Amino acid sequence: MNLKALLERPAIDVESATHPLPLAASLNFDVCVVGGGPAGVSAACAAARMNKSVLLVERNGFLGGALTAVTLGSICGLYRNDGDTYVQLVGGFADRLMQCLNSLGSQYEPLRWLQAVTLPYDAFAMRAALDALLVESGARPMLHASLLDVEVQAGRLNGVIIQTSAGALRMQAEVYVDCTGDAELVARAGGGFEVDFENLQYPTAMFRLGGVDHAAAKALSRPELHRILEQAVDTGFALPRTAGGIFLDHEDHAHLNITKVSTSTGAPPNPLDWSELTEAEIEGRRQILQYAKAFRKMVPGYSNSYVLDCGSSIGVRESRRIEGRYQLTAEDVLASQKFDDGIALCSWPMEEHGRGRSTKWIWLDEGKHFEIPYRCLLPQGLSNVLAAGRCISTTHEAQASIRVTAQCFATGEAAGTAAALALQDDVAPAEISIQRLKDELHLSGSLPHL
């Protein structure tokens, strides 16, 4: 990959482009991916690398979803903790992304955190790297565009209407991949889904502090920080969570995943309701100010700190989950279950951000992982639609494990590859050869031989 050339190429001239996007017209592609987060970019690149024409629709002006809009501090789910060592569980697109980040000078080493191993990253470099990988693949990005409506007949999606600032645009494809996180495409097309508004995981407003004394901050243990923040609550600070993830970066920066946003009744906000989501965004920034003040006053290393920035949107962990041809369960996770149609590996714990000021962690044993079946990507009742990312078919508990970034990469790559195979063989995605799919994923490195 000539990364420098990709990043420095001139702007596309829409009038003379080989594949222009005419306004108020109908576009035709082999594959349409809706949602440009980790799953969406991975899916689009996978299908395009198999010589399919691909359109990727994304509502933001950049790719990456939660990675770059929310900012997460680190990539979770890449590695399995084997005690003194660790093993990479997700490769393929993830490997190419890490190589691209390294070529941009954004190189980080895996970091042990609690009983897991994660990979820190820089949010801007991530945006640039995802741009480069998508352009290099040949897939066509369509930013500042949102799903408006769908055309469905007898369980087959015949077209989607995309809203842009210049008006609505009809897009037609043979296969569609829902990577919206909220299963928006599946829901609009009439596919089955589940959502439990009372028991959703709580969202978080991520933020960064500058002016942090790294030496003092590193010397502070997680239990000691928890004790100090509990003391802050006792002295009057309204902190809904007293433990969280803190990643130190650059010379004096810290990325904090510690807020916990609820409605005025204490319930998790409905991420599908614009009113509650608006309230949650405002409440998240209010909490950031409270935490920044508490850290400055009470936490060693933060006396001169200040809010550097925050995510451009709140971090939603859970909303709709599709009803697929198989539903992954907590029992599957804890039993390290393997499947004949396993297309992705995961060892991330069931990490549930529920009620109270603590987070519930249920860890797999060291050296253990489970598989995600391909059937979890197949929405019931829709013949030419796949799903990938945090909205695949799982129970609430299992979703708390598979929703993290690396598994979004892996399910996205599986969905994009499956879409291309379905087109090659002129069959529905549910009818492709599972062995061929697994062979392709092994070849790409997305599914390691373990």
DRENDO-1510 file (C-alpha; in Angstrom, 1 decimal, always signed):
<recs>
REC; n; res; u; v; w
REC; 1; MET; +0.0; +0.0; +0.0 .
REC; 2; ASN; +1.3; +3.4; -1.0 .
REC; 3; LEU; -0.1; +5.2; +2.1 .
REC; 4; LYS; +1.5; +8.6; +1.3 .
REC; 5; ALA; +0.0; +8.6; -2.2 .
REC; 6; LEU; -3.5; +7.7; -0.8 .
REC; 7; LEU; -3.5; +10.4; +1.7 .
REC; 8; GLU; -2.1; +13.1; -0.6 .
REC; 9; ARG; -4.2; +12.3; -3.7 .
REC; 10; PRO; -6.2; +15.2; -5.1 .
REC; 11; ALA; -9.9; +15.6; -4.3 .
REC; 12; ILE; -12.3; +13.6; -6.5 .
REC; 13; ASP; -13.9; +15.5; -9.3 .
REC; 14; VAL; -17.5; +14.3; -9.1 .
REC; 15; GLU; -18.2; +15.4; -12.7 .
REC; 16; SER; -15.4; +13.3; -14.2 .
REC; 17; ALA; -15.1; +10.5; -11.7 .
REC; 18; THR; -15.3; +7.0; -12.9 .
REC; 19; HIS; -18.0; +6.2; -10.5 .
REC; 20; PRO; -19.7; +9.5; -9.7 .
REC; 21; LEU; -22.5; +9.9; -7.2 .
REC; 22; PRO; -25.1; +11.9; -9.1 .
REC; 23; LEU; -27.7; +13.7; -6.9 .
REC; 24; ALA; -31.4; +12.8; -7.0 .
REC; 25; ALA; -30.6; +9.6; -9.0 .
REC; 26; SER; -30.4; +5.9; -8.5 .
REC; 27; LEU; -27.1; +4.2; -7.8 .
REC; 28; ASN; -26.3; +0.5; -8.3 .
REC; 29; PHE; -23.6; -1.5; -6.4 .
REC; 30; ASP; -23.0; -5.1; -5.7 .
REC; 31; VAL; -22.9; -4.5; -1.9 .
REC; 32; CYS; -24.2; -1.7; +0.2 .
REC; 33; VAL; -22.9; -1.3; +3.8 .
REC; 34; VAL; -24.8; +1.0; +6.0 .
REC; 35; GLY; -22.7; +2.4; +8.9 .
REC; 36; GLY; -19.0; +3.2; +8.8 .
REC; 37; GLY; -17.9; +2.1; +12.2 .
REC; 38; PRO; -15.4; -0.7; +12.8 .
REC; 39; ALA; -17.7; -3.4; +11.5 .
REC; 40; GLY; -18.8; -1.3; +8.5 .
REC; 41; VAL; -15.3; -0.3; +7.2 .
REC; 42; SER; -14.1; -3.9; +7.7 .
REC; 43; ALA; -17.1; -5.3; +5.8 .
REC; 44; ALA; -16.8; -2.8; +3.0 .
REC; 45; CYS; -13.0; -3.5; +2.6 .
REC; 46; ALA; -13.6; -7.2; +2.6 .
REC; 47; ALA; -16.2; -7.2; -0.1 .
REC; 48; ALA; -14.2; -4.7; -2.2 .
REC; 49; ARG; -11.0; -6.7; -2.0 .
REC; 50; MET; -13.0; -9.6; -3.6 .
REC; 51; ASN; -13.7; -7.4; -6.6 .
REC; 52; LYS; -17.2; -6.3; -5.7 .
REC; 53; SER; -18.5; -2.8; -6.2 .
REC; 54; VAL; -19.2; -1.5; -2.7 .
REC; 55; LEU; -20.9; +1.6; -1.3 .
REC; 56; LEU; -20.3; +2.5; +2.4 .
REC; 57; VAL; -22.9; +4.9; +3.8 .
REC; 58; GLU; -21.9; +6.9; +7.0 .
REC; 59; ARG; -23.8; +9.7; +8.7 .
REC; 60; ASN; -20.7; +11.4; +10.1 .
REC; 61; GLY; -18.0; +13.2; +8.1 .
REC; 62; PHE; -15.5; +10.5; +9.1 .
REC; 63; LEU; -15.2; +6.8; +9.5 .
REC; 64; GLY; -14.7; +4.8; +12.7 .
REC; 65; GLY; -18.0; +5.1; +14.6 .
REC; 66; ALA; -17.3; +4.7; +18.3 .
REC; 67; LEU; -13.6; +4.5; +17.7 .
REC; 68; THR; -13.4; +8.0; +16.4 .
REC; 69; ALA; -16.7; +9.7; +17.3 .
REC; 70; VAL; -16.9; +8.5; +20.9 .
REC; 71; THR; -13.2; +7.7; +21.3 .
REC; 72; LEU; -12.5; +4.6; +23.3 .
REC; 73; GLY; -8.9; +5.0; +24.5 .
REC; 74; SER; -8.0; +1.5; +23.4 .
REC; 75; ILE; -9.0; -1.3; +21.0 .
REC; 76; CYS; -10.5; -4.1; +23.1 .
REC; 77; GLY; -10.9; -7.8; +22.1 .
REC; 78; LEU; -7.8; -8.2; +19.9 .
REC; 79; TYR; -6.0; -10.5; +22.3 .
REC; 80; ARG; -6.6; -13.5; +24.6 .
REC; 81; ASN; -4.9; -13.3; +28.0 .
REC; 82; ASP; -2.8; -16.5; +28.4 .
REC; 83; GLY; -1.2; -15.5; +31.7 .
REC; 84; ASP; +2.4; -14.6; +31.1 .
REC; 85; THR; +1.8; -14.1; +27.4 .
REC; 86; TYR; -1.1; -13.3; +25.1 .
REC; 87; VAL; -2.4; -14.5; +21.8 .
REC; 88; GLN; -4.0; -12.4; +19.0 .
REC; 89; LEU; -7.5; -13.5; +18.2 .
REC; 90; VAL; -8.5; -11.1; +15.4 .
REC; 91; GLY; -6.3; -10.4; +12.4 .
REC; 92; GLY; -7.0; -9.6; +8.8 .
REC; 93; PHE; -8.4; -6.1; +8.6 .
REC; 94; ALA; -7.2; -5.4; +12.1 .
REC; 95; ASP; -3.6; -6.3; +11.0 .
REC; 96; ARG; -3.8; -4.0; +8.0 .
REC; 97; LEU; -5.1; -1.2; +10.2 .
REC; 98; MET; -2.3; -1.6; +12.7 .
REC; 99; GLN; +0.2; -1.5; +9.9 .
REC; 100; CYS; -1.4; +1.6; +8.5 .
REC; 101; LEU; -1.4; +3.3; +12.0 .
REC; 102; ASN; +2.3; +2.4; +12.4 .
REC; 103; SER; +3.1; +4.0; +9.0 .
REC; 104; LEU; +1.5; +7.2; +10.2 .
REC; 105; GLY; +3.8; +7.2; +13.2 .
REC; 106; SER; +1.0; +6.2; +15.6 .
REC; 107; GLN; +2.6; +3.1; +17.1 .
REC; 108; TYR; +1.4; +1.6; +20.4 .
REC; 109; GLU; +2.2; -1.6; +22.2 .
REC; 110; PRO; -0.4; -3.9; +23.7 .
REC; 111; LEU; -1.2; -2.9; +27.3 .
REC; 112; ARG; -2.2; -5.2; +30.2 .
REC; 113; TRP; -5.3; -3.8; +31.9 .
REC; 114; LEU; -7.1; -5.7; +34.6 .
REC; 115; GLN; -7.2; -9.3; +33.3 .
REC; 116; ALA; -7.3; -8.2; +29.7 .
REC; 117; VAL; -4.8; -7.0; +27.0 .
REC; 118; THR; -5.8; -3.9; +25.0 .
REC; 119; LEU; -4.2; -1.7; +22.3 .
REC; 120; PRO; -4.2; +2.1; +22.8 .
REC; 121; TYR; -4.6; +4.3; +19.7 .
REC; 122; ASP; -4.7; +7.9; +18.6 .
REC; 123; ALA; -8.2; +9.0; +17.4 .
REC; 124; PHE; -7.1; +11.3; +14.6 .
REC; 125; ALA; -4.6; +8.7; +13.3 .
REC; 126; MET; -7.4; +6.2; +13.4 .
REC; 127; ARG; -9.6; +8.4; +11.2 .
REC; 128; ALA; -6.8; +8.9; +8.6 .
REC; 129; ALA; -5.9; +5.2; +8.6 .
REC; 130; LEU; -9.5; +4.1; +8.0 .
REC; 131; ASP; -9.8; +6.6; +5.2 .
REC; 132; ALA; -6.7; +5.2; +3.6 .
REC; 133; LEU; -7.7; +1.5; +3.9 .
REC; 134; LEU; -11.2; +2.2; +2.5 .
REC; 135; VAL; -9.9; +4.1; -0.5 .
REC; 136; GLU; -7.2; +1.5; -1.1 .
REC; 137; SER; -9.8; -1.3; -1.2 .
REC; 138; GLY; -11.8; +0.4; -3.9 .
REC; 139; ALA; -14.9; +0.7; -1.9 .
REC; 140; ARG; -16.8; +4.0; -2.3 .
REC; 141; PRO; -17.4; +6.1; +0.9 .
REC; 142; MET; -20.5; +8.2; +1.1 .
REC; 143; LEU; -20.2; +10.5; +4.2 .
REC; 144; HIS; -22.7; +12.9; +5.7 .
REC; 145; ALA; -25.5; +10.5; +4.5 .
REC; 146; SER; -28.2; +8.8; +6.6 .
REC; 147; LEU; -30.6; +5.9; +6.0 .
REC; 148; LEU; -34.0; +7.4; +5.4 .
REC; 149; ASP; -36.2; +4.5; +4.1 .
REC; 150; VAL; -36.1; +1.1; +2.5 .
REC; 151; GLU; -37.9; -0.8; -0.3 .
REC; 152; VAL; -38.8; -4.4; +0.6 .
REC; 153; GLN; -40.7; -7.1; -1.2 .
REC; 154; ALA; -41.3; -10.6; +0.0 .
REC; 155; GLY; -38.4; -10.4; +2.5 .
REC; 156; ARG; -35.9; -9.1; -0.1 .
REC; 157; LEU; -34.5; -5.6; +0.3 .
REC; 158; ASN; -34.7; -4.0; -3.2 .
REC; 159; GLY; -33.4; -0.6; -2.4 .
REC; 160; VAL; -32.6; +2.0; +0.2 .
REC; 161; ILE; -33.3; +5.8; +0.3 .
REC; 162; ILE; -30.3; +7.8; +1.6 .
REC; 163; GLN; -30.7; +11.4; +2.9 .
REC; 164; THR; -28.0; +13.8; +2.0 .
REC; 165; SER; -27.8; +17.6; +2.4 .
REC; 166; ALA; -28.7; +18.0; -1.3 .
REC; 167; GLY; -31.7; +15.7; -1.1 .
REC; 168; ALA; -32.7; +12.0; -1.1 .
REC; 169; LEU; -30.9; +9.4; -3.2 .
REC; 170; ARG; -32.0; +5.9; -4.1 .
REC; 171; MET; -29.4; +3.2; -3.9 .
REC; 172; GLN; -29.8; -0.4; -5.1 .
REC; 173; ALA; -27.6; -3.4; -4.3 .
REC; 174; GLU; -27.7; -7.2; -4.4 .
REC; 175; VAL; -26.6; -7.6; -0.8 .
REC; 176; TYR; -26.8; -5.2; +2.1 .
REC; 177; VAL; -24.9; -5.2; +5.4 .
REC; 178; ASP; -26.3; -3.6; +8.5 .
REC; 179; CYS; -23.4; -2.1; +10.5 .
REC; 180; THR; -25.4; +0.7; +12.1 .
REC; 181; GLY; -24.9; -0.6; +15.6 .
REC; 182; ASP; -28.6; +0.0; +16.2 .
REC; 183; ALA; -29.8; -2.6; +13.6 .
REC; 184; GLU; -31.5; +0.3; +11.9 .
REC; 185; LEU; -31.5; -1.3; +8.4 .
REC; 186; VAL; -32.9; -4.6; +9.7 .
REC; 187; ALA; -35.5; -2.8; +11.8 .
REC; 188; ARG; -36.7; -0.6; +8.9 .
REC; 189; ALA; -36.8; -3.6; +6.5 .
REC; 190; GLY; -39.1; -5.5; +8.9 .
REC; 191; GLY; -36.6; -7.9; +10.3 .
REC; 192; GLY; -36.9; -9.2; +13.8 .
REC; 193; PHE; -35.0; -7.6; +16.7 .
REC; 194; GLU; -34.9; -7.4; +20.5 .
REC; 195; VAL; -34.4; -4.4; +22.7 .
REC; 196; ASP; -34.9; -4.3; +26.5 .
REC; 197; PHE; -35.0; -0.6; +27.4 .
REC; 198; GLU; -35.1; -1.3; +31.2 .
REC; 199; ASN; -31.9; -3.3; +31.2 .
REC; 200; LEU; -29.8; -1.6; +28.5 .
REC; 201; GLN; -26.2; -1.0; +29.4 .
REC; 202; TYR; -25.6; +2.6; +30.4 .
REC; 203; PRO; -23.7; +4.9; +27.9 .
REC; 204; THR; -20.6; +6.9; +28.6 .
REC; 205; ALA; -19.3; +10.3; +27.6 .
REC; 206; MET; -15.6; +9.8; +27.0 .
REC; 207; PHE; -13.2; +12.7; +27.5 .
REC; 208; ARG; -9.5; +13.6; +27.7 .
REC; 209; LEU; -7.6; +15.6; +30.3 .
REC; 210; GLY; -4.5; +17.6; +29.6 .
REC; 211; GLY; -1.9; +18.8; +32.2 .
REC; 212; VAL; -1.7; +15.4; +33.9 .
REC; 213; ASP; +1.4; +14.4; +35.8 .
REC; 214; HIS; +1.9; +10.9; +34.4 .
REC; 215; ALA; +4.4; +9.8; +37.1 .
REC; 216; ALA; +1.9; +10.5; +39.9 .
REC; 217; ALA; -1.0; +9.2; +37.9 .
REC; 218; LYS; +0.8; +5.9; +37.1 .
REC; 219; ALA; +1.7; +5.4; +40.8 .
REC; 220; LEU; -2.0; +5.4; +41.7 .
REC; 221; SER; -3.5; +1.9; +41.8 .
REC; 222; ARG; -7.0; +1.2; +40.6 .
REC; 223; PRO; -8.3; +0.3; +44.2 .
REC; 224; GLU; -6.8; +3.6; +45.5 .
REC; 225; LEU; -8.4; +5.6; +42.8 .
REC; 226; HIS; -11.7; +3.9; +43.6 .
REC; 227; ARG; -11.3; +4.8; +47.3 .
REC; 228; ILE; -10.5; +8.4; +46.4 .
REC; 229; LEU; -13.5; +8.7; +44.1 .
REC; 230; GLU; -15.8; +7.1; +46.7 .
REC; 231; GLN; -14.5; +9.7; +49.2 .
REC; 232; ALA; -15.3; +12.4; +46.6 .
REC; 233; VAL; -18.9; +11.2; +46.4 .
REC; 234; ASP; -19.1; +11.4; +50.2 .
REC; 235; THR; -17.9; +15.0; +50.1 .
REC; 236; GLY; -20.6; +16.0; +47.6 .
REC; 237; PHE; -19.4; +15.2; +44.1 .
REC; 238; ALA; -22.2; +13.7; +42.0 .
REC; 239; LEU; -20.1; +10.9; +40.5 .
REC; 240; PRO; -22.2; +8.0; +39.1 .
REC; 241; ARG; -19.2; +5.7; +38.7 .
REC; 242; THR; -16.1; +5.4; +40.9 .
REC; 243; ALA; -14.1; +3.1; +38.7 .
REC; 244; GLY; -13.2; +3.2; +35.0 .
REC; 245; GLY; -10.6; +3.0; +32.3 .
REC; 246; ILE; -7.8; +5.6; +32.2 .
REC; 247; PHE; -5.2; +5.6; +29.5 .
REC; 248; LEU; -2.3; +7.9; +29.7 .
REC; 249; ASP; -1.0; +9.3; +26.4 .
REC; 250; HIS; +1.5; +11.8; +25.0 .
REC; 251; GLU; +3.4; +13.8; +27.6 .
REC; 252; ASP; +0.5; +14.9; +29.8 .
REC; 253; HIS; -2.8; +13.6; +28.4 .
REC; 254; ALA; -5.2; +11.1; +29.9 .
REC; 255; HIS; -8.2; +9.5; +28.2 .
REC; 256; LEU; -11.1; +8.7; +30.7 .
REC; 257; ASN; -13.9; +6.2; +30.3 .
REC; 258; ILE; -15.6; +6.8; +33.6 .
REC; 259; THR; -18.9; +8.7; +33.2 .
REC; 260; LYS; -22.2; +6.8; +33.4 .
REC; 261; VAL; -25.2; +8.6; +31.9 .
REC; 262; SER; -28.8; +8.0; +33.0 .
REC; 263; THR; -32.1; +9.7; +32.7 .
REC; 264; SER; -33.6; +11.8; +35.5 .
REC; 265; THR; -35.3; +8.6; +36.8 .
REC; 266; GLY; -32.0; +6.7; +37.0 .
REC; 267; ALA; -32.8; +4.4; +34.1 .
REC; 268; PRO; -30.5; +4.0; +31.0 .
REC; 269; PRO; -31.5; +6.4; +28.3 .
REC; 270; ASN; -33.3; +5.1; +25.2 .
REC; 271; PRO; -30.7; +5.5; +22.4 .
REC; 272; LEU; -33.5; +5.2; +19.8 .
REC; 273; ASP; -35.4; +8.2; +21.2 .
REC; 274; TRP; -34.1; +11.5; +20.0 .
REC; 275; SER; -35.4; +13.3; +23.1 .
REC; 276; GLU; -33.7; +11.0; +25.6 .
REC; 277; LEU; -30.5; +10.8; +23.5 .
REC; 278; THR; -30.4; +14.6; +23.5 .
REC; 279; GLU; -30.8; +14.7; +27.2 .
REC; 280; ALA; -28.0; +12.1; +27.6 .
REC; 281; GLU; -25.5; +14.0; +25.4 .
REC; 282; ILE; -26.1; +17.1; +27.6 .
REC; 283; GLU; -25.9; +15.1; +30.8 .
REC; 284; GLY; -22.7; +13.5; +29.7 .
REC; 285; ARG; -20.9; +16.8; +29.3 .
REC; 286; ARG; -22.3; +17.9; +32.7 .
REC; 287; GLN; -20.7; +14.8; +34.2 .
REC; 288; ILE; -17.4; +15.5; +32.5 .
REC; 289; LEU; -17.2; +18.8; +34.3 .
REC; 290; GLN; -18.0; +17.1; +37.6 .
REC; 291; TYR; -15.3; +14.5; +37.1 .
REC; 292; ALA; -12.7; +17.0; +35.9 .
REC; 293; LYS; -13.3; +19.1; +39.1 .
REC; 294; ALA; -13.2; +16.0; +41.4 .
REC; 295; PHE; -9.9; +14.8; +39.8 .
REC; 296; ARG; -8.3; +18.3; +40.1 .
REC; 297; LYS; -9.3; +18.5; +43.7 .
REC; 298; MET; -8.7; +15.0; +45.0 .
REC; 299; VAL; -6.7; +12.7; +42.7 .
REC; 300; PRO; -2.9; +12.8; +42.8 .
REC; 301; GLY; -1.4; +13.8; +39.4 .
REC; 302; TYR; -4.4; +15.8; +38.3 .
REC; 303; SER; -4.2; +19.0; +40.3 .
REC; 304; ASN; -3.3; +21.0; +37.2 .
REC; 305; SER; -5.4; +19.1; +34.7 .
REC; 306; TYR; -8.1; +20.5; +32.4 .
REC; 307; VAL; -10.6; +19.1; +29.9 .
REC; 308; LEU; -8.8; +18.8; +26.6 .
REC; 309; ASP; -11.7; +17.5; +24.6 .
REC; 310; CYS; -14.5; +15.0; +24.6 .
REC; 311; GLY; -16.1; +12.6; +22.1 .
REC; 312; SER; -18.3; +14.1; +19.5 .
REC; 313; SER; -21.1; +11.8; +20.6 .
REC; 314; ILE; -22.0; +9.7; +23.6 .
REC; 315; GLY; -20.8; +6.1; +23.7 .
REC; 316; VAL; -23.9; +3.8; +23.3 .
REC; 317; ARG; -23.1; +0.3; +24.3 .
REC; 318; GLU; -26.4; -1.5; +23.4 .
REC; 319; SER; -29.7; -0.9; +21.7 .
REC; 320; ARG; -31.4; -3.3; +19.2 .
REC; 321; ARG; -30.1; -6.8; +18.7 .
REC; 322; ILE; -31.2; -8.7; +15.6 .
REC; 323; GLU; -33.1; -12.0; +15.8 .
REC; 324; GLY; -30.7; -14.2; +13.8 .
REC; 325; ARG; -30.6; -17.8; +12.9 .
REC; 326; TYR; -28.8; -18.4; +16.1 .
REC; 327; GLN; -28.6; -16.4; +19.3 .
REC; 328; LEU; -25.3; -16.4; +21.2 .
REC; 329; THR; -25.8; -16.8; +24.9 .
REC; 330; ALA; -24.0; -16.2; +28.2 .
REC; 331; GLU; -23.6; -20.0; +28.5 .
REC; 332; ASP; -21.9; -20.1; +25.1 .
REC; 333; VAL; -19.5; -17.4; +26.2 .
REC; 334; LEU; -18.6; -19.0; +29.6 .
REC; 335; ALA; -18.3; -22.5; +28.1 .
REC; 336; SER; -15.8; -21.2; +25.5 .
REC; 337; GLN; -18.2; -22.7; +22.9 .
REC; 338; LYS; -17.0; -23.6; +19.4 .
REC; 339; PHE; -19.3; -23.9; +16.4 .
REC; 340; ASP; -19.1; -25.5; +13.0 .
REC; 341; ASP; -19.9; -22.1; +11.5 .
REC; 342; GLY; -17.6; -20.1; +13.8 .
REC; 343; ILE; -16.3; -17.1; +11.9 .
REC; 344; ALA; -14.8; -14.9; +14.7 .
REC; 345; LEU; -13.0; -15.5; +18.0 .
REC; 346; CYS; -13.5; -13.6; +21.3 .
REC; 347; SER; -12.2; -13.8; +24.9 .
REC; 348; TRP; -13.4; -10.4; +26.1 .
REC; 349; PRO; -15.3; -10.7; +29.4 .
REC; 350; MET; -19.0; -10.0; +29.8 .
REC; 351; GLU; -18.5; -6.4; +30.7 .
REC; 352; GLU; -21.8; -5.0; +31.9 .
REC; 353; HIS; -22.4; -1.3; +32.7 .
REC; 354; GLY; -25.5; -1.7; +34.7 .
REC; 355; ARG; -27.0; +0.0; +37.7 .
REC; 356; GLY; -24.9; +1.2; +40.6 .
REC; 357; ARG; -21.4; +2.8; +40.7 .
REC; 358; SER; -19.5; -0.3; +39.6 .
REC; 359; THR; -19.1; -2.3; +36.4 .
REC; 360; LYS; -19.8; -6.0; +36.4 .
REC; 361; TRP; -17.0; -8.2; +34.9 .
REC; 362; ILE; -17.4; -11.9; +34.3 .
REC; 363; TRP; -14.0; -13.1; +33.0 .
REC; 364; LEU; -13.2; -16.2; +30.9 .
REC; 365; ASP; -10.4; -18.4; +32.2 .
REC; 366; GLU; -6.9; -17.6; +31.0 .
REC; 367; GLY; -6.2; -19.2; +27.6 .
REC; 368; LYS; -9.9; -19.6; +26.8 .
REC; 369; HIS; -12.0; -18.1; +24.0 .
REC; 370; PHE; -15.3; -18.8; +22.3 .
REC; 371; GLU; -16.5; -18.5; +18.7 .
REC; 372; ILE; -19.2; -16.4; +17.1 .
REC; 373; PRO; -21.3; -18.3; +14.7 .
REC; 374; TYR; -22.1; -17.0; +11.2 .
REC; 375; ARG; -25.8; -17.6; +11.9 .
REC; 376; CYS; -25.7; -14.7; +14.3 .
REC; 377; LEU; -25.1; -12.4; +11.3 .
REC; 378; LEU; -28.2; -13.6; +9.4 .
REC; 379; PRO; -31.4; -11.7; +10.3 .
REC; 380; GLN; -34.5; -13.8; +10.2 .
REC; 381; GLY; -37.0; -12.9; +7.4 .
REC; 382; LEU; -34.6; -11.0; +5.2 .
REC; 383; SER; -33.0; -12.9; +2.4 .
REC; 384; ASN; -30.2; -10.5; +1.2 .
REC; 385; VAL; -29.2; -8.7; +4.4 .
REC; 386; LEU; -26.4; -9.4; +6.8 .
REC; 387; ALA; -25.6; -7.7; +10.1 .
REC; 388; ALA; -22.2; -7.1; +11.8 .
REC; 389; GLY; -21.0; -5.4; +14.9 .
REC; 390; ARG; -22.7; -4.9; +18.3 .
REC; 391; CYS; -26.2; -5.5; +16.9 .
REC; 392; ILE; -25.8; -9.2; +15.9 .
REC; 393; SER; -27.9; -11.9; +17.4 .
REC; 394; THR; -27.0; -12.4; +21.0 .
REC; 395; THR; -28.6; -12.3; +24.4 .
REC; 396; HIS; -28.1; -9.1; +26.5 .
REC; 397; GLU; -25.4; -10.9; +28.5 .
REC; 398; ALA; -23.4; -12.2; +25.6 .
REC; 399; GLN; -23.6; -8.9; +23.8 .
REC; 400; ALA; -21.7; -7.4; +26.7 .
REC; 401; SER; -18.7; -9.5; +25.5 .
REC; 402; ILE; -18.9; -9.4; +21.7 .
REC; 403; ARG; -19.7; -5.6; +21.3 .
REC; 404; VAL; -16.1; -4.5; +21.6 .
REC; 405; THR; -14.0; -3.2; +18.7 .
REC; 406; ALA; -12.0; -6.2; +17.6 .
REC; 407; GLN; -15.1; -8.4; +17.3 .
REC; 408; CYS; -16.8; -5.7; +15.3 .
REC; 409; PHE; -13.8; -5.9; +12.9 .
REC; 410; ALA; -14.1; -9.7; +12.8 .
REC; 411; THR; -17.8; -9.9; +12.2 .
REC; 412; GLY; -17.6; -7.1; +9.7 .
REC; 413; GLU; -14.9; -8.9; +7.7 .
REC; 414; ALA; -17.0; -12.1; +7.8 .
REC; 415; ALA; -20.1; -10.3; +6.6 .
REC; 416; GLY; -18.3; -8.5; +3.8 .
REC; 417; THR; -16.7; -11.7; +2.7 .
REC; 418; ALA; -20.0; -13.6; +2.9 .
REC; 419; ALA; -21.7; -11.0; +0.8 .
REC; 420; ALA; -19.0; -11.3; -1.9 .
REC; 421; LEU; -19.3; -15.1; -1.9 .
REC; 422; ALA; -23.0; -15.0; -2.2 .
REC; 423; LEU; -22.7; -12.8; -5.3 .
REC; 424; GLN; -20.0; -15.1; -6.7 .
REC; 425; ASP; -22.2; -18.2; -6.4 .
REC; 426; ASP; -25.5; -16.4; -7.1 .
REC; 427; VAL; -27.1; -17.6; -3.8 .
REC; 428; ALA; -28.5; -15.9; -0.7 .
REC; 429; PRO; -26.0; -15.2; +2.1 .
REC; 430; ALA; -27.6; -18.0; +4.2 .
REC; 431; GLU; -26.8; -20.5; +1.4 .
REC; 432; ILE; -23.1; -19.9; +1.0 .
REC; 433; SER; -20.5; -22.6; +1.7 .
REC; 434; ILE; -19.5; -22.2; +5.3 .
REC; 435; GLN; -16.2; -23.9; +4.6 .
REC; 436; ARG; -15.4; -21.5; +1.8 .
REC; 437; LEU; -16.2; -18.6; +4.1 .
REC; 438; LYS; -13.9; -19.9; +6.8 .
REC; 439; ASP; -11.2; -20.7; +4.2 .
REC; 440; GLU; -11.3; -17.0; +3.0 .
REC; 441; LEU; -11.2; -15.7; +6.6 .
REC; 442; HIS; -8.3; -18.0; +7.4 .
REC; 443; LEU; -6.5; -16.7; +4.3 .
REC; 444; SER; -7.1; -13.1; +5.2 .
REC; 445; GLY; -5.9; -13.7; +8.7 .
REC; 446; SER; -9.2; -12.6; +10.2 .
REC; 447; LEU; -9.8; -16.0; +11.7 .
REC; 448; PRO; -6.6; -17.5; +13.1 .
REC; 449; HIS; -6.0; -21.2; +13.3 .
REC; 450; LEU; -6.2; -21.8; +17.1 .
</recs>
